[in-house]
Amino acid sequence: MTENKKVLYLFGYSEITGTHLGRLFPILKAQINKGSELGLVLIHDGVIGISKKGKISDRMQELLNMNIKIYAMIPDLQARGIALENIHDKVKPIGYDDLVDLIDVTPKIISWM
């Protein structure tokens, strides 16, 4: 039996108000080194700091440089006044239906909130 190495993280913390992203990095890097296919959905305050019009923190930039698919929830972007056209190019904005589809096709979901 082969192991399915797809993992989807739901991340809901702002890098501005804490160090949650820094604590997540060793886990993400270890999974990347094991060949896992990672996705990360920025939800709630996790979407803060991905606008090209603002300052992108060093930790967020490091995340954006990782071999991870990164998504951001459109309703959370809108609730925080972040225009879709201003988010970083690597981040794909998604709606609730897209999130459900991602969760459906990913065998391992980890909530980091």
C-alpha positions, -999 to 999 in steps of 0.1 A, spaced: 0 0 0 14 34 -10 11 63 14 -7 94 0 14 123 10 -11 151 3 -16 174 33 -37 206 35 -32 231 63 -58 256 74 -39 285 89 -57 314 107 -32 335 124 -18 369 115 20 370 113 17 406 127 3 395 160 22 363 168 49 338 159 26 309 148 40 308 113 75 305 126 65 275 147 48 259 117 80 262 95 99 232 109 69 210 104 63 222 68 100 218 59 102 183 73 71 173 53 86 188 22 118 169 27 98 137 30 82 144 -4 48 155 8 26 176 -14 15 205 8 -12 230 5 -19 259 29 -52 278 31 -49 312 47 -82 318 66 -94 345 91 -64 367 101 -40 344 82 -47 365 51 -32 396 66 2 404 52 -1 390 17 -9 422 0 17 436 -25 6 471 -14 18 465 22 49 451 38 52 413 35 70 400 66 102 380 64 83 349 76 55 353 51 81 358 24 98 326 34 65 308 33 58 322 -2 92 309 -13 85 273 -1 73 246 -25 37 248 -12 5 257 -29 -9 287 -10 -46 297 -11 -64 326 6 -101 327 14 -119 354 -6 -144 362 21 -116 367 47 -97 389 23 -128 410 16 -136 413 54 -101 427 60 -102 451 30 -76 433 10 -83 436 -28 -79 404 -47 -58 422 -74 -33 432 -47 -25 398 -32 9 382 -38 10 364 -72 17 329 -56 -15 331 -35 -46 318 -52 -78 333 -39 -106 308 -33 -142 307 -22 -160 283 1 -169 259 -27 -132 257 -37 -122 250 0 -147 222 1 -133 207 -31 -97 209 -17 -107 193 15 -126 165 -4 -95 155 -24 -69 158 3 -66 129 27 -50 148 56 -63 181 68 -45 199 97 -61 229 113 -36 254 127 -58 280 144 
